[in-house]
């Protein structure tokens, strides 16, 4: 007799094994690999209403400054979403954890002052549509804060990344891809690129395929004047 799925219609992403492993390892990475400090830098200075996609288990929540009036956190994976709800209770700002997919955000257009993507563009099913949705829900002039890993600048590592993306990496790591180019994708989506910096996370002598990262800010262009 076949098992009946217990997923709700909102569970468009279902990686139970990866979610379980990520929930255990991500706090360790925040502490030992410096990811927590990068989360802090990512969110410093934000204010108003913020939407975060791929909120995972809510590790960003403690870093939102008190000037943020509300965070709407989208998380499609059921186990991680449940952990995010628990983390939201402990957050210093109001956080509403909502099921949904990055490619079809369940929120109104031009409703947010800022948007946050944090180690998520690597695993969304459609980067272009996801960024188009973020552009839609941001107010003109609103900020897109990003902390993402992606394609290496060195040719050898980039070749390794592309090979892994075609084979085992997405299967092992919940749909993650290592060779996507977040900067190029953000610009192609019509955002104006602001300041950003390249990072290696974790900082090791031999980088792992997911080590090359970028952290920075882009903006939805302001509406032209009359």
Buried (B, 14 or more C-beta within 10 A) or exposed (E): EEEEEEEEEBBBBBBEEBBEBBBEEBBEBBEEBBBBEBBBBBBEEBBBBBBBBBBBBBBBBBBBEEEBEBBBBBBBBBBBBBBBBEBBEEBEBEBEBBBBBBBEBEBEEEBBBBBBBBBBBBBBEEBEBBBBBBBBBBBEEBBBBBBBBBBBEEEEBBEBBBBBBEEEBBEEBBBBBBBBBBBEBBBEBEBBBEEBEEBEBBEEEEBBBBBBBBBBBBBBEEEEEE
